[in-house]
């Protein structure tokens, strides 16, 4: 389980994340929504140990990411597919991660097959990959250690409609097998389709959280039949007013 409790991050006089609290539970996909600059990426970076909190905590299974003895086997992370080493091939990228985590060599081939990178594609250098291919490679890297938790930031960027359907099915299957998924995306429809729970941020603060069905039901006629997209606009525009 992911638990974020009273998390705050300040940069000088600017507060990027302001007293944020939520949980992402096993067996469920938690959609993490908010307009640009809402604090989503900062929250995720703190969660996976890339930034430090000014106050509050963000833990996975009760421990900070930096305190996990073998984080790749417990938490799969994809925050920026464009950050991959462009001089390596896809297979080399996975092989280095496999060796670092002490995994069997055949795990690399399993992941390449899972994410749909052919032998020819996996032998190409990442600099020659499309964004969608980089996303698939990043997801393969995140899943390599068979973690119980996935933290993904905009994983559908660059995927074609078939790739988005594949992604949706992969995340649903992961959660249905008991995994915890925290999914940040600007593709509200995709969040609406796959998420069980929602956390909505605006100006660094949580403006809504809870089961998706409950939030949509509570919005009722106020959402004007527009579903999650209208609810999102109502919540974030109200916070920004």
N, C-alpha and C positions, 0 to 999 in steps of 0.2 A: 504494500500500500504506500502511496505517496501522501505525505502530510505536510502542508504548508501552514505555519502558525504565526500570525502577527508579523509577517515578513515586511521589512522596510529597507529601501535602498535609496540613499541620498547622494547626490553629486554636487558638492558645494551647497548652493541654495536651492537646488532643484531636487524634488522628490520624484523619482521614477516609479517606485513601488511603495505604496502607502498602506501599511497595516493589512496586508493581504493574507487571508486564511481560507483554505479549502482542503478537501481530501479527494484523492482518486483511488477508487477501491478495486480489488481484484474481481475479475469476471465482468468488468464494465469498461466501456470507452468513455472517457471524460473529454468533452470538447472544450477547448480553451479559446475564447473569442474576445475580440476587442479591436477597436480601430487602430490605425498606425499610431505609435507613440503611447499606447495604453499601458505598457509595462509588461507585456507578455514575454517578449524575448529576454528581458532582464530577469524576470522570475525564473524562466527555464535555465538561464545561464547560472544563476545562483544554485538552483536545484542540482545541477550536474557539476558543480565545483569550479566553474569558469569565472565566476565573480563572487565577491563576498557580500554578505548582508550587513547593513548598518545595524539592524536589530532583527529579532525574530529568528525562526528556524525553517528549514526545508529539509525533510528527511525521506529516505526510502527504506521501508521496513524498520523504521525506528532509528536509523543511523544516517548521518550525513554522507553524501556521496564520497567525499574525500576519505572517510573512515572505513569504507567498504574494503575488505581484503582483496577481492577480485572483482572490481566493478563491472567489467565487461561480461561477466557471467551472471550478473544480477540485474543490470540495467542496460538496455539497448538504447543508444542515443543517436539521433540524427537532427542536427540543428542547422547545418549549412552544407548542402551537397557540393557547392562550388569550392569548398575549402579542401577538397581531396588533392593529393599529390598528383599533379598533372603529368609527371614524367613516368609514372608507374602504369602498368597495365591493370585492368580490373582484377585479374587473377592474382597479380603480385600484391595488390592492396589487401585482398582477403587473406592471402597466404601470410603476410606479415602479421596481421591481426591474429590469425590462427596460431602462429608460433608464439606470439606474445602471451596468449591465453593458455598455451599448452594443450590445445585441442587436437583431435585426430586429423590427419591430413585430408581424409575424405570429406570432412565438414565443408571445405572450400567448394568442392564440386556440388555438394548438396545445396549450398546457398546460391551458387550460380544458376542451378536448375530452378530453384524456388523463385528467384526474382526474374527469370526469363532472359538471362544473358547467355547467348550462344557461345560455343568454343571460339568462334571467330571474333565475336565482340569482346569476350573476356581477354583476348590476346592483344587487343588494341590499347594504345595508351589513353589515359583518361582525358588528356587534352583534346582528343578527337571524339569524345563522347558528346552526345546531345545532353541537355539538362535532364531530360527524362531518363536517359541511361545512367547518369550520375545519381539520380534519385534511387533508381533500382539498386545500384551498387551500394549506396549509403544504407539502404534498408537491409541489404544482405549483410553488411558489416554490423549493423545494429543487432541483427538476429543471430549472428554467428555463434555467440556464447550461450545460446538457448536461455536467455534471461526471462525472468518472471515479470519484468516491467519494461515498457517502451515509452520513451519520451521523444516525440516527433514534432518538429516545427516546419510547417508547410511542406509535408512530404509529397503532396500531389502536384507541386509546381513542375511544369514541363511535361507532365504525363498526358497522353492523348486519352480520349474517352474510354478506350479499352483498358488502358493502364490505370485509370481512376477506378474503374469497376474492379480490376484486379486488386488494387490497394484496399478498396472497401472490403472485399471478401477476406483478404489476408488479416486485416485488423479485427474483423468480426470473429474470424476463426480463432485468433490469438486470445481475444477476450473470452470467448465461449469455452476455451480450454482452461480458464482460470487466471489468465494474465491480466495485468493492469496496463491500460493505455491512456496516456495523456497526450492529446492531439491538438496542436495549435494550427489553425488554418484561417485564411481569409475567404475560403470557398464555403460560404454558409450553407449552401445546399448539401454539400458533402458531409458537413458536420451534422446537419439535420437527419440525413439518411443513416449514418453509422453510430452517432453518439447516443449513449444512455443517459449521461449526466452532462450538465453545462456549468461552466464558470465564465462569467462575462465581466471583463474589466473595462473601465473608462477612467482616464486621468489617474492611472495607477491604483485605483481602488476597485474592489469587487462591488458591482452593482446588481448582480443576480447570481445565484448558484442553487443547484438542486437537480433532481431528475428532470430530464427534458420534457416528459409528458406533463409533469406537474406545472412547470413554468409556462408551457403553452396553454394549459387548461386555465391557469390563473389569469393569463392575459385575455383570454376569451374574446369577446367582441372588440376589446380595445386594440387588438392586433389587426382588426379589419380583415380577417381571413387570410392575412399575408404570411402566416406561419412563422417560422423562426426568423426569417429575414426581417419581417416587420417588427417582431419582438425585439430583435437586436437593435434596429434603428431607434425604436422608442426608448429603449434603455440607455443607449449610449448618447443619443441626442439630448435626452433629459439631463444626463450627467454633465454634458458639455455646455448646456445652456447657461 
